[in-house]
């Protein structure tokens, strides 16, 4: 759904191609989610190098990368934002995505021959999406899974208070 410049999957999910002969199986593929914040700690782990003393928000995801069947993402969640606006979280396993209420841009008319397209602003209410069954974020399932929504909203508010509090 949507494109770059939004926090919908069309704006944040990207393919990642890795090659590491003898360690990553050639032509393997995975739908497991991790984030670029995890690259530094993963590479440091592989190199046997300690991480810096300052806090690092990424974690070692080598087991996910190599496709270990019992591997679990070490993150409870990943936050997502557009610019300085915190817009929600996705569960570490990639199944659930909670959008906090926010505005987003949507394409009205595509660009042509180098000319920019036309966009409009829309609002998304508090929304929960099941990314395994609805990767295009078309159906808000917040009413069907209020327990998951409440848990994720509490996590999102804790994240907001920690990283977006006014100083």
DSSP file (Angstrom, degrees, kcal/mol; ACC not computed):
  #  RESIDUE AA STRUCTURE BP1 BP2  ACC     N-H-->O    O-->H-N    N-H-->O    O-->H-N    TCO  KAPPA ALPHA  PHI   PSI    X-CA   Y-CA   Z-CA
    1    1 A X              0   0    0      0, 0.0     9,-1.7     0, 0.0    10,-0.3   0.000 360.0 360.0 360.0 138.7    0.0    0.0    0.0
    2    2 A X        -     0   0    0      8,-0.2     2,-0.2     7,-0.1   104,-0.1  -0.096 360.0-106.2  61.0-157.3    1.2    3.5   -0.9
    3    3 A X    >   -     0   0    0      1,-0.2     3,-1.0     8,-0.1     8,-0.3  -0.780  51.6 -31.0-151.7-172.4    4.8    4.4   -1.6
    4    4 A X  T 3  S+     0   0    0      6,-0.3    -1,-0.2     1,-0.2     7,-0.1  -0.124 116.6  45.7 -50.6 149.9    7.9    6.0   -0.4
    5    5 A X  T 3  S+     0   0    0      6,-0.4   100,-0.3     1,-0.4     2,-0.3   0.467 102.6  82.4  88.7   2.1    7.3    8.9    1.9
    6    6 A X  S <  S-     0   0    0     -3,-1.0    -1,-0.4     2,-0.2    75,-0.1  -0.869  79.0-127.8-129.0 166.5    4.7    7.0    3.9
    7    7 A X  S    S+     0   0    0     -2,-0.3     2,-0.1    -3,-0.1    -3,-0.1   0.285  75.5 109.7 -98.7  10.3    4.9    4.4    6.7
    8    8 A X  S >> S-     0   0    0     -5,-0.3     3,-2.3     1,-0.1     4,-1.1  -0.395  91.9 -97.2 -72.7 164.7    2.7    1.9    4.9
    9    9 A X  H 3> S+     0   0    0      1,-0.3     4,-2.4     2,-0.2     3,-0.2   0.808 123.8  63.2 -59.5 -30.2    4.6   -1.2    3.7
   10   10 A X  H 34 S+     0   0    0     -9,-1.7    -6,-0.3     1,-0.2    -1,-0.3   0.711 109.8  42.0 -64.6 -18.2    5.0    0.3    0.2
   11   11 A X  H <4 S+     0   0    0     -3,-2.3    -6,-0.4   -10,-0.3    -1,-0.2   0.653 127.5  24.9-100.1 -19.5    7.1    3.1    1.8
   12   12 A X  H  < S+     0   0    0     -4,-1.1     2,-0.5    -3,-0.2    -3,-0.2   0.681  95.7  87.4-121.1 -24.7    9.2    1.1    4.3
   13   13 A X     <  +     0   0    0     -4,-2.4     2,-0.3    -5,-0.2    -1,-0.0  -0.674  50.5 168.1 -86.3 129.4    9.6   -2.5    3.1
   14   14 A X        -     0   0    0     -2,-0.5     2,-0.1    -3,-0.0    -3,-0.0  -0.973  37.5-105.6-135.7 150.1   12.5   -3.1    0.8
   15   15 A X        -     0   0    0     -2,-0.3     2,-0.5     1,-0.0     0, 0.0  -0.443  29.8-153.6 -69.4 148.9   14.2   -6.2   -0.5
   16   16 A X        -     0   0    0     -2,-0.1     2,-0.5     2,-0.0    -1,-0.0  -0.993   5.0-161.8-127.4 123.3   17.5   -7.0    1.0
   17   17 A X        +     0   0    0     -2,-0.5     2,-0.4     2,-0.0    -2,-0.0  -0.920  13.7 177.4-109.8 127.3   20.0   -9.0   -1.0
   18   18 A X        -     0   0    0     -2,-0.5     2,-0.4    47,-0.1    -2,-0.0  -0.959  13.4-170.6-130.4 146.6   22.9  -10.7    0.9
   19   19 A X        +     0   0    0     -2,-0.4     2,-0.2     7,-0.1     6,-0.1  -0.990  18.2 154.0-136.9 128.3   25.8  -12.9   -0.2
   20   20 A X    >>  -     0   0    0     -2,-0.4     3,-2.6     4,-0.3     4,-2.5  -0.636  38.6-136.1-152.7  85.4   28.1  -14.7    2.2
   21   21 A X  T 34 S+     0   0    0      1,-0.3     4,-0.1     2,-0.2    -2,-0.0  -0.126  88.1  11.9 -50.8 133.5   29.6  -17.8    0.6
   22   22 A X  T 34 S+     0   0    0      2,-0.3    -1,-0.3     1,-0.1     3,-0.1   0.280 129.5  55.8  83.7 -11.2   29.6  -20.8    2.9
   23   23 A X  T <4 S+     0   0    0     -3,-2.6     2,-0.5     1,-0.3    -2,-0.2   0.688 102.9  45.6-121.6 -35.4   27.3  -19.0    5.4
   24   24 A X  S  < S-     0   0    0     -4,-2.5    -4,-0.3    43,-0.0    -1,-0.3  -0.965  90.0-117.3-113.6 126.3   24.2  -18.0    3.5
   25   25 A X    >   -     0   0    0     -2,-0.5     3,-1.6    41,-0.2    -4,-0.1  -0.396  35.4-110.3 -63.3 127.3   22.6  -20.6    1.2
   26   26 A X  T 3  S+     0   0    0      1,-0.2     3,-0.1    -2,-0.2    -1,-0.1  -0.275  97.8  10.4 -58.2 143.8   22.7  -19.5   -2.4
   27   27 A X  T 3  S+     0   0    0      1,-0.2    -1,-0.2    -3,-0.1     2,-0.1   0.584  92.9 144.7  63.2  13.6   19.3  -18.6   -3.9
   28   28 A X    <   -     0   0    0     -3,-1.6     2,-0.3    -4,-0.0    -1,-0.2  -0.462  29.1-166.1 -78.3 157.0   17.6  -18.8   -0.6
   29   29 A X        -     0   0    0     -2,-0.1     2,-0.3    -3,-0.1    -4,-0.0  -0.975   7.2-171.8-141.3 154.0   14.8  -16.4    0.2
   30   30 A X        -     0   0    0     -2,-0.3    34,-0.0     2,-0.1    35,-0.0  -0.998  24.7-159.4-146.9 146.2   13.0  -15.4    3.3
   31   31 A X        +     0   0    0     -2,-0.3     2,-0.1     2,-0.1    -1,-0.1   0.279  56.8 126.8-102.6   7.0    9.9  -13.3    4.2
   32   32 A X        -     0   0    0     32,-0.2     2,-0.4     1,-0.1    62,-0.1  -0.386  57.4-127.0 -67.5 142.2   11.2  -12.8    7.8
   33   33 A X        +     0   0    0     60,-0.2     2,-0.3    59,-0.2    -1,-0.1  -0.730  40.3 145.0 -96.3 137.9   11.3   -9.1    8.8
   34   34 A X        -     0   0    0     -2,-0.4     2,-0.3    39,-0.1    44,-0.0  -0.922  34.7-120.8-152.2 177.6   14.2   -7.2   10.3
   35   35 A X    >   -     0   0    0     -2,-0.3     3,-2.2     1,-0.1     4,-0.3  -0.802  24.3-110.6-125.6 161.1   15.5   -3.7   10.0
   36   36 A X  T >> S+     0   0    0     -2,-0.3     3,-1.5     1,-0.3     4,-0.5   0.763 113.3  71.4 -60.0 -24.2   18.6   -1.8    8.8
   37   37 A X  H 3> S+     0   0    0      1,-0.3     4,-0.5     2,-0.1    21,-0.3   0.719  93.0  58.8 -64.0 -17.3   19.2   -0.9   12.5
   38   38 A X  H <> S+     0   0    0     -3,-2.2     4,-1.7    20,-0.2    23,-0.4   0.568  84.4  80.1 -87.1  -9.9   20.1   -4.6   12.9
   39   39 A X  H <> S+     0   0    0     -3,-1.5     4,-3.0    -4,-0.3     5,-0.3   0.950  89.3  51.2 -65.5 -49.1   22.9   -4.6   10.4
   40   40 A X  H  X S+     0   0    0     -4,-0.5     4,-2.6     1,-0.2     5,-0.2   0.946 113.7  42.3 -56.3 -53.7   25.6   -3.0   12.7
   41   41 A X  H  X S+     0   0    0     -4,-0.5     4,-1.9     1,-0.2    -1,-0.2   0.847 115.6  51.1 -64.9 -29.9   25.1   -5.5   15.6
   42   42 A X  H  X S+     0   0    0     -4,-1.7     4,-2.2    17,-0.3    -2,-0.2   0.937 112.7  44.0 -70.6 -45.9   24.9   -8.4   13.2
   43   43 A X  H  X S+     0   0    0     -4,-3.0     4,-2.3     2,-0.2     6,-0.2   0.896 112.4  53.3 -65.2 -39.5   28.1   -7.5   11.4
   44   44 A X  H  X>S+     0   0    0     -4,-2.6     5,-2.6    -5,-0.3     4,-0.8   0.909 108.7  50.8 -60.9 -41.4   29.8   -6.8   14.7
   45   45 A X  H ><5S+     0   0    0     -4,-1.9     3,-0.8    -5,-0.2    -2,-0.2   0.934 111.2  47.3 -59.9 -47.4   28.7  -10.3   15.9
   46   46 A X  H 3<5S+     0   0    0     -4,-2.2    -1,-0.2     1,-0.2    -2,-0.2   0.853 114.9  46.3 -64.5 -34.4   30.1  -11.9   12.7
   47   47 A X  H 3<5S-     0   0    0     -4,-2.3    -1,-0.2    -5,-0.2    -2,-0.2   0.537 108.9-123.4 -84.9  -7.0   33.4  -10.0   13.1
   48   48 A X  T <<5 +     0   0    0     -3,-0.8     2,-0.4    -4,-0.8    -3,-0.2   0.812  64.4 142.5  68.0  29.2   33.7  -10.8   16.8
   49   49 A X      < -     0   0    0     -5,-2.6    -1,-0.3    -6,-0.2    -2,-0.1  -0.858  52.2-119.8-105.9 134.3   33.9   -7.0   17.5
   50   50 A X        -     0   0    0     -2,-0.4     2,-0.1    -3,-0.1     3,-0.1  -0.378  30.0-113.1 -69.8 151.9   32.2   -5.5   20.5
   51   51 A X        -     0   0    0      1,-0.1    -1,-0.1    -2,-0.1   -10,-0.0  -0.404  42.7 -86.2 -75.7 159.3   29.5   -2.9   20.0
   52   52 A X        -     0   0    0      1,-0.1    -1,-0.1    -2,-0.1     4,-0.1  -0.191  37.3-114.1 -59.5 161.5   30.2    0.7   21.0
   53   53 A X  S    S+     0   0    0     -3,-0.1    -1,-0.1     2,-0.1     3,-0.1   0.752  92.1  89.8 -72.2 -24.6   29.4    1.6   24.6
   54   54 A X  S    S-     0   0    0      1,-0.1    -2,-0.0     0, 0.0     0, 0.0  -0.342  98.2 -80.3 -70.8 157.6   26.6    4.0   23.6
   55   55 A X        -     0   0    0      1,-0.0     2,-0.4     2,-0.0    -1,-0.1  -0.299  43.3-160.9 -61.4 138.6   23.1    2.5   23.3
   56   56 A X        -     0   0    0      2,-0.1    -1,-0.0     1,-0.1    -5,-0.0  -0.984   9.9-161.3-119.4 128.0   22.4    0.6   20.0
   57   57 A X        +     0   0    0     -2,-0.4    -1,-0.1     2,-0.0     2,-0.1   0.689  68.1  82.1 -86.4 -15.7   18.7    0.0   19.1
   58   58 A X        -     0   0    0    -21,-0.3     2,-0.3   -22,-0.1   -20,-0.2  -0.363  64.3-154.0 -81.1 166.9   19.5   -2.8   16.6
   59   59 A X        -     0   0    0     -2,-0.1     2,-0.4    16,-0.0   -17,-0.3  -0.937  31.2 -85.8-138.5 160.3   20.1   -6.4   17.5
   60   60 A X        +     0   0    0     -2,-0.3    14,-0.2   -19,-0.2     3,-0.2  -0.538  43.0 170.9 -68.3 119.1   21.9   -9.4   16.1
   61   61 A X    >>  +     0   0    0     -2,-0.4     4,-2.2   -23,-0.4     3,-0.7  -0.004  32.9 125.5-119.1  27.0   19.6  -11.1   13.6
   62   62 A X  H 3> S+     0   0    0      1,-0.3     4,-2.5     2,-0.2     6,-0.2   0.873  71.7  56.6 -55.5 -40.7   22.1  -13.5   12.1
   63   63 A X  H 34>S+     0   0    0      1,-0.2     5,-2.3     2,-0.2     4,-0.4   0.863 108.7  47.5 -62.8 -34.4   19.9  -16.5   12.8
   64   64 A X  H X45S+     0   0    0     -3,-0.7     3,-0.9     3,-0.2    -1,-0.2   0.920 111.1  51.2 -68.0 -43.6   17.0  -14.9   10.8
   65   65 A X  H 3<5S+     0   0    0     -4,-2.2    -2,-0.2     1,-0.3    -1,-0.2   0.888 111.8  45.9 -62.0 -40.5   19.3  -14.1    7.9
   66   66 A X  T 3<5S-     0   0    0     -4,-2.5    -1,-0.3    -5,-0.2   -41,-0.2   0.494 113.6-117.9 -85.1  -2.0   20.6  -17.6    7.7
   67   67 A X  T < 5 -     0   0    0     -3,-0.9     2,-0.2    -4,-0.4    -3,-0.2   0.759  40.3-178.5  77.8  24.5   17.1  -19.1    7.9
   68   68 A X    > < -     0   0    0     -5,-2.3     3,-2.0    -6,-0.2    -1,-0.2  -0.431  26.9-136.3 -58.3 123.3   17.5  -21.0   11.1
   69   69 A X  T 3  S+     0   0    0      1,-0.3    -1,-0.2    -2,-0.2    -2,-0.0   0.814 100.6  43.7 -57.1 -35.7   14.1  -22.7   11.5
   70   70 A X  T 3  S+     0   0    0      2,-0.1    -1,-0.3    -7,-0.0     2,-0.1   0.360  86.2 127.7 -91.8   6.3   13.8  -21.9   15.3
   71   71 A X    <   -     0   0    0     -3,-2.0     2,-0.4    -8,-0.2   -10,-0.0  -0.382  38.6-168.2 -68.1 137.2   15.1  -18.3   15.0
   72   72 A X        -     0   0    0     -2,-0.1     2,-0.2     0, 0.0    -8,-0.1  -0.966  31.4-105.0-123.3 143.2   12.9  -15.6   16.5
   73   73 A X        -     0   0    0     -2,-0.4    19,-0.1     1,-0.2   -12,-0.1  -0.500  25.0-142.9 -64.9 129.4   13.3  -11.9   15.9
   74   74 A X  S    S+     0   0    0     -2,-0.2     2,-0.4   -14,-0.2    -1,-0.2   0.583  75.5  90.3 -73.5  -7.7   14.9  -10.5   19.1
   75   75 A X        -     0   0    0     17,-0.2    17,-0.1     1,-0.2     3,-0.1  -0.711  62.6-156.9 -89.2 137.3   12.8   -7.4   18.8
   76   76 A X  S    S-     0   0    0     -2,-0.4    16,-2.1     1,-0.3    17,-0.3   0.842  80.8 -15.0 -72.0 -35.1    9.4   -7.1   20.4
   77   77 A X  E     -A   91   0A   0     14,-0.3     2,-0.4    15,-0.2    -1,-0.3  -0.977  55.6-133.7-158.5 163.7    8.6   -4.4   17.9
   78   78 A X  E     -A   90   0A   0     12,-2.5    12,-2.4    -2,-0.3     2,-0.2  -0.998  26.2-138.2-121.4 132.1   10.0   -2.0   15.4
   79   79 A X  E     -A   89   0A   0     -2,-0.4     2,-0.4    10,-0.2    10,-0.2  -0.527  16.7-159.4 -81.5 157.1    8.8    1.6   15.4
   80   80 A X  E     +A   88   0A   0      8,-2.5     7,-2.3    -2,-0.2     8,-1.2  -0.997  15.0 165.1-137.8 148.5    8.1    3.5   12.2
   81   81 A X  E     -A   86   0A   0     -2,-0.4     2,-0.5     5,-0.2     5,-0.2  -0.951  33.2-132.3-149.7 164.0    7.9    7.1   11.4
   82   82 A X  E >  S-A   85   0A   0      3,-1.9     3,-2.1    -2,-0.3     2,-0.2  -0.983  80.7 -42.3-122.2 116.8    7.8    9.6    8.6
   83   83 A X  T 3  S-     0   0    0     -2,-0.5   -78,-0.0     1,-0.3    -2,-0.0  -0.462 126.0 -22.8  61.1-131.8   10.3   12.4    9.2
   84   84 A X  T 3  S+     0   0    0     -2,-0.2     2,-0.7    -3,-0.1    -1,-0.3   0.291 114.2 105.0 -92.4  10.4    9.9   13.4   12.9
   85   85 A X  E <   -A   82   0A   0     -3,-2.1    -3,-1.9     2,-0.0     2,-0.5  -0.832  64.5-143.6 -99.6 115.0    6.4   12.0   13.2
   86   86 A X  E     +A   81   0A   0     -2,-0.7    -5,-0.2    -5,-0.2     3,-0.1  -0.649  25.2 173.2 -74.6 122.5    6.1    8.7   15.1
   87   87 A X  E     -     0   0A   0     -7,-2.3    13,-3.0    -2,-0.5     2,-0.3   0.527  45.7 -68.6-115.9  -9.5    3.3    6.8   13.2
   88   88 A X  E     -AB  80  99A   0     -8,-1.2    -8,-2.5    11,-0.3     2,-0.3  -0.970  44.2 -87.1 154.4-167.2    3.2    3.3   14.8
   89   89 A X  E     -AB  79  98A   0      9,-1.8     9,-3.1    -2,-0.3     2,-0.4  -0.950  13.9-148.8-139.6 157.6    4.9   -0.1   15.3
   90   90 A X  E     -AB  78  97A   0    -12,-2.4   -12,-2.5    -2,-0.3     7,-0.2  -0.990  35.9-106.5-124.2 138.8    5.2   -3.4   13.7
   91   91 A X  E >   -A   77   0A   0      5,-3.0     3,-2.4    -2,-0.4   -14,-0.3  -0.266  29.6-114.1 -62.7 150.1    5.7   -6.6   15.8
   92   92 A X  T 3  S+     0   0    0    -16,-2.1   -59,-0.2     1,-0.3   -17,-0.2   0.778 118.2  54.5 -57.4 -28.6    9.1   -8.1   15.7
   93   93 A X  T 3  S-     0   0    0    -17,-0.3    -1,-0.3   -61,-0.1   -60,-0.2   0.512 111.3-123.2 -84.0  -3.5    7.8  -11.2   13.9
   94   94 A X  S <  S+     0   0    0     -3,-2.4    -2,-0.1     2,-0.2    37,-0.1   0.476  82.0 110.1  80.8   1.3    6.3   -9.0   11.2
   95   95 A X  S    S+     0   0    0     36,-0.1    36,-3.0     1,-0.1    37,-0.6   0.934  71.2  43.0 -77.2 -45.6    2.7  -10.2   11.7
   96   96 A X  E     - C   0 130A   0     34,-0.2    -5,-3.0    35,-0.1     2,-0.4  -0.833  58.5-173.4-111.4 139.0    1.0   -7.2   13.3
   97   97 A X  E     -BC  90 129A   0     32,-2.0    32,-2.5    -2,-0.4     2,-0.6  -0.988   6.3-163.4-131.5 123.6    1.2   -3.6   12.3
   98   98 A X  E     -BC  89 128A   0     -9,-3.1    -9,-1.8    -2,-0.4     2,-0.6  -0.927   3.1-161.1-109.6 118.9   -0.4   -0.8   14.4
   99   99 A X  E     -BC  88 127A   0     28,-2.8    28,-2.3    -2,-0.6   -11,-0.3  -0.873  10.3-147.1 -94.8 125.6   -0.8    2.6   12.8
  100  100 A X        -     0   0    0    -13,-3.0    24,-0.1    -2,-0.6     2,-0.1  -0.535  46.3 -76.0 -77.4 157.8   -1.4    5.4   15.3
  101  101 A X  S    S+     0   0    0     -2,-0.2     2,-0.3    22,-0.1    24,-0.2  -0.362  77.4 137.6 -58.3 129.7   -3.7    8.2   13.9
  102  102 A X  E     -D  124   0B   0     22,-1.6    22,-2.5    -2,-0.1     2,-0.3  -0.983  51.9-102.2-163.1 166.2   -1.7   10.3   11.5
  103  103 A X  E     +D  123   0B   0     -2,-0.3     2,-0.3    20,-0.2    20,-0.2  -0.676  37.6 178.6 -91.5 151.4   -1.9   12.0    8.1
  104  104 A X  E     -D  122   0B   0     18,-2.5    18,-2.9    -2,-0.3     2,-0.3  -0.976  27.3-112.9-147.5 160.3   -0.3   10.5    5.0
  105  105 A X  E     -D  121   0B   0   -100,-0.3     2,-0.4    -2,-0.3    16,-0.2  -0.741  28.1-170.3 -96.5 146.0    0.1   11.4    1.4
  106  106 A X  E     -D  120   0B   0     14,-2.4    14,-2.0    -2,-0.3     2,-0.3  -0.992  27.9-108.1-134.7 143.3   -1.6    9.4   -1.3
  107  107 A X  E     +D  119   0B   0     -2,-0.4    12,-0.3    12,-0.2     3,-0.1  -0.508  33.8 171.0 -74.2 130.4   -1.1    9.6   -5.0
  108  108 A X  E    S+     0   0B   0     10,-3.3     2,-0.4     1,-0.4    11,-0.2   0.798  75.4  12.5-100.9 -48.6   -4.0   11.1   -7.0
  109  109 A X  E    S-D  118   0B   0      9,-1.6     9,-2.5     0, 0.0    -1,-0.4  -0.991  81.1-126.6-133.8 123.3   -2.5   11.5  -10.4
  110  110 A X        -     0   0    0     -2,-0.4     5,-0.0     7,-0.2     6,-0.0  -0.273  31.1-104.7 -66.1 154.6    0.9    9.9  -11.4
  111  111 A X        -     0   0    0      6,-0.1     2,-0.3     3,-0.0     5,-0.2  -0.299  35.3-158.0 -71.0 163.8    3.6   12.0  -12.9
  112  112 A X  B >   -E  115   0C   0      3,-0.7     3,-2.3     4,-0.2    -1,-0.0  -0.989  61.2  -3.6-149.4 137.3    4.4   11.8  -16.6
  113  113 A X  T 3  S-     0   0    0     -2,-0.3     3,-0.1     1,-0.3    -1,-0.1   0.851 132.9 -46.3  52.3  41.0    7.4   12.6  -18.7
  114  114 A X  T 3  S+     0   0    0      1,-0.3    -1,-0.3    -3,-0.0     2,-0.2   0.282 108.8 126.1  88.8 -11.1    9.4   13.9  -15.7
  115  115 A X  B <   -E  112   0C   0     -3,-2.3    -3,-0.7     1,-0.1    -1,-0.3  -0.586  65.4-108.0 -81.0 144.0    6.6   16.0  -14.3
  116  116 A X        -     0   0    0     -2,-0.2    -4,-0.2    -5,-0.2    -1,-0.1  -0.304  30.6-122.2 -68.1 151.6    5.6   15.4  -10.7
  117  117 A X        -     0   0    0     -6,-0.2     2,-0.4     1,-0.1    -7,-0.2  -0.244  27.0-103.8 -81.6 178.7    2.4   13.7   -9.8
  118  118 A X  E     -D  109   0B   0     -9,-2.5   -10,-3.3    -2,-0.1    -9,-1.6  -0.903  36.9-174.2-110.7 137.2   -0.4   15.1   -7.7
  119  119 A X  E     -D  107   0B   0     -2,-0.4     2,-0.3   -12,-0.3   -12,-0.2  -0.815   9.4-160.0-123.2 162.2   -0.9   14.0   -4.1
  120  120 A X  E     -D  106   0B   0    -14,-2.0   -14,-2.4    -2,-0.3     2,-0.4  -0.964  24.7-112.8-136.9 158.8   -3.5   14.7   -1.4
  121  121 A X  E     +D  105   0B   0     -2,-0.3     2,-0.3   -16,-0.2   -16,-0.2  -0.730  35.0 178.9 -90.5 137.5   -3.4   14.3    2.4
  122  122 A X  E     -D  104   0B   0    -18,-2.9   -18,-2.5    -2,-0.4     2,-0.4  -0.885  21.7-125.5-130.4 165.7   -5.5   11.6    4.1
  123  123 A X  E     -D  103   0B   0     -2,-0.3     2,-0.5   -20,-0.2   -20,-0.2  -0.898  11.9-160.0-112.5 141.3   -6.0   10.5    7.7
  124  124 A X  E     -D  102   0B   0    -22,-2.5   -22,-1.6    -2,-0.4     3,-0.1  -0.988  15.4-145.1-115.6 130.2   -5.6    7.0    9.0
  125  125 A X        -     0   0    0     -2,-0.5     2,-0.2   -24,-0.2   -26,-0.1  -0.211  52.0 -56.3 -77.6 178.4   -7.3    6.3   12.4
  126  126 A X  S    S+     0   0    0    -25,-0.1     2,-0.4   -28,-0.1   -26,-0.2  -0.437  78.1 177.1 -53.9 121.3   -5.9    3.9   15.0
  127  127 A X  E     -C   99   0A   0    -28,-2.3   -28,-2.8    -2,-0.2     2,-0.4  -0.986  28.4-157.4-141.1 142.7   -5.6    0.8   12.8
  128  128 A X  E     -C   98   0A   0     -2,-0.4    13,-3.1   -30,-0.2     2,-0.4  -0.981  14.3-168.3-120.5 131.4   -4.3   -2.8   13.2
  129  129 A X  E     -C   97   0A   0    -32,-2.5   -32,-2.0    -2,-0.4     2,-1.0  -0.959  22.6-138.6-122.8 140.0   -3.3   -4.8   10.2
  130  130 A X  E  >  -C   96   0A   0      9,-0.4     4,-2.1    -2,-0.4     3,-0.3  -0.831  21.5-169.6 -92.2  98.1   -2.6   -8.6    9.9
  131  131 A X  T  4 S+     0   0    0    -36,-3.0    -1,-0.2    -2,-1.0   -35,-0.1   0.714  79.3  57.8 -70.1 -21.8    0.5   -8.4    7.6
  132  132 A X  T  4 S+     0   0    0    -37,-0.6     3,-0.3     2,-0.2    -1,-0.2   0.906 121.2  26.0 -72.1 -40.7    0.6  -12.1    7.0
  133  133 A X  T  4 S+     0   0    0     -3,-0.3    -2,-0.2     1,-0.2    -1,-0.2   0.572 136.1  31.0 -98.7 -11.9   -3.0  -12.3    5.6
  134  134 A X    ><  +     0   0    0     -4,-2.1     3,-2.0     1,-0.1    -1,-0.2  -0.484  60.7 163.8-145.7  67.6   -3.2   -8.7    4.4
  135  135 A X  T 3  S+     0   0    0     -3,-0.3  -126,-0.1     1,-0.3    -4,-0.1   0.630  76.5  62.0 -66.8 -11.3    0.2   -7.4    3.3
  136  136 A X  T 3  S-     0   0    0     -3,-0.1    -1,-0.3  -127,-0.1  -126,-0.1   0.363 105.5-127.0 -94.5   5.4   -1.5   -4.5    1.4
  137  137 A X    <   +     0   0    0     -3,-2.0    -2,-0.1    -7,-0.1     3,-0.1   0.916  63.3 138.4  52.4  51.4   -2.9   -3.1    4.6
  138  138 A X        +     0   0    0      1,-0.2     2,-0.5    -4,-0.1    -1,-0.1   0.731  54.6  54.0 -96.0 -25.7   -6.4   -3.0    3.2
  139  139 A X        -     0   0    0     -5,-0.2     2,-0.6    -9,-0.1    -9,-0.4  -0.930  69.3-145.9-124.0 113.3   -8.5   -4.2    6.2
  140  140 A X        -     0   0    0     -2,-0.5     3,-0.3     1,-0.1   -11,-0.2  -0.641  17.5-178.8 -73.1 116.8   -8.3   -2.7    9.7
  141  141 A X    >>  +     0   0    0    -13,-3.1     4,-1.4    -2,-0.6     3,-0.8   0.099  42.9 118.6-106.1  21.5   -8.8   -5.6   12.1
  142  142 A X  T 34 S+     0   0    0    -14,-0.3     7,-0.2     1,-0.3    -1,-0.2   0.846  75.8  51.4 -59.1 -35.5   -8.6   -3.6   15.3
  143  143 A X  T 34 S+     0   0    0     -3,-0.3     3,-0.4     1,-0.2    -1,-0.3   0.765 110.1  49.3 -73.1 -24.7  -12.2   -4.6   16.3
  144  144 A X  T <4 S+     0   0    0     -3,-0.8    -1,-0.2     1,-0.2    -2,-0.2   0.699 121.9  32.3 -85.0 -20.6  -11.4   -8.3   15.7
  145  145 A X     X  +     0   0    0     -4,-1.4     4,-2.4    -3,-0.1    -1,-0.2  -0.451  65.2 152.5-134.6  61.1   -8.2   -8.3   17.8
  146  146 A X  H  > S+     0   0    0     -3,-0.4     4,-2.6     1,-0.2     5,-0.2   0.828  74.9  56.3 -64.2 -30.9   -8.7   -5.7   20.6
  147  147 A X  H  > S+     0   0    0      2,-0.2     4,-2.1     1,-0.2    -1,-0.2   0.920 110.5  43.5 -66.0 -43.5   -6.2   -7.5   22.9
  148  148 A X  H  > S+     0   0    0      2,-0.2     4,-2.6     1,-0.2     5,-0.2   0.914 114.5  50.7 -66.9 -43.2   -3.4   -7.4   20.3
  149  149 A X  H  X S+     0   0    0     -4,-2.4     4,-2.7    -7,-0.2    -2,-0.2   0.919 110.6  48.8 -60.7 -44.3   -4.3   -3.7   19.5
  150  150 A X  H  X S+     0   0    0     -4,-2.6     4,-2.1     2,-0.2    -1,-0.2   0.914 112.5  47.9 -63.6 -43.1   -4.2   -2.8   23.2
  151  151 A X  H  X S+     0   0    0     -4,-2.1     4,-1.9     1,-0.2    -2,-0.2   0.933 115.1  45.0 -63.0 -45.5   -0.9   -4.5   23.8
  152  152 A X  H  X S+     0   0    0     -4,-2.6     4,-2.7     1,-0.2    -2,-0.2   0.869 110.6  53.6 -68.9 -35.5    0.7   -2.9   20.8
  153  153 A X  H  X S+     0   0    0     -4,-2.7     4,-2.6    -5,-0.2    -1,-0.2   0.898 108.0  50.9 -65.7 -38.7   -0.8    0.6   21.6
  154  154 A X  H  X S+     0   0    0     -4,-2.1     4,-2.1     2,-0.2    -2,-0.2   0.910 111.6  47.7 -63.3 -42.0    0.8    0.3   25.1
  155  155 A X  H  X S+     0   0    0     -4,-1.9     4,-2.4     2,-0.2    -2,-0.2   0.925 112.1  49.9 -63.2 -44.6    4.1   -0.5   23.5
  156  156 A X  H  X S+     0   0    0     -4,-2.7     4,-2.8     1,-0.2    -2,-0.2   0.905 110.7  48.9 -62.6 -41.9    3.8    2.4   21.0
  157  157 A X  H  X S+     0   0    0     -4,-2.6     4,-2.5     2,-0.2    -1,-0.2   0.886 110.5  50.9 -67.2 -37.3    2.9    4.8   23.8
  158  158 A X  H  X S+     0   0    0     -4,-2.1     4,-1.7     2,-0.2    -2,-0.2   0.910 111.9  48.0 -63.0 -41.6    5.9    3.6   25.8
  159  159 A X  H  X S+     0   0    0     -4,-2.4     4,-2.9     2,-0.2     5,-0.4   0.929 111.2  50.3 -64.0 -45.2    8.1    4.1   22.8
  160  160 A X  H  X S+     0   0    0     -4,-2.8     4,-2.7     1,-0.2     5,-0.4   0.926 110.2  49.7 -59.0 -45.7    6.6    7.6   22.2
  161  161 A X  H  < S+     0   0    0     -4,-2.5     4,-0.3     1,-0.2    -1,-0.2   0.846 116.1  43.5 -63.2 -33.7    7.3    8.6   25.8
  162  162 A X  H  < S+     0   0    0     -4,-1.7    -2,-0.2    -5,-0.2    -1,-0.2   0.906 130.2  19.3 -77.8 -42.9   10.9    7.4   25.6
  163  163 A X  H  < S+     0   0    0     -4,-2.9    -3,-0.2    -5,-0.1    -2,-0.2   0.595 129.4  38.2-109.7 -12.9   11.9    8.8   22.2
  164  164 A X  S  < S+     0   0    0     -4,-2.7    -3,-0.2    -5,-0.4    -4,-0.1   0.303  76.4 130.3-123.3   8.2    9.4   11.5   21.3
  165  165 A X        -     0   0    0     -5,-0.4     2,-0.2    -4,-0.3    -4,-0.1  -0.367  65.3-108.0 -65.2 141.7    8.8   13.3   24.6
  166  166 A X              0   0    0      1,-0.1    -1,-0.1    -2,-0.0    -2,-0.1  -0.497 360.0 360.0 -69.9 136.1    9.2   17.1   24.5
  167  167 A X              0   0    0     -2,-0.2    -1,-0.1    -3,-0.1    -2,-0.1   0.392 360.0 360.0-111.1 360.0   12.4   18.2   26.3
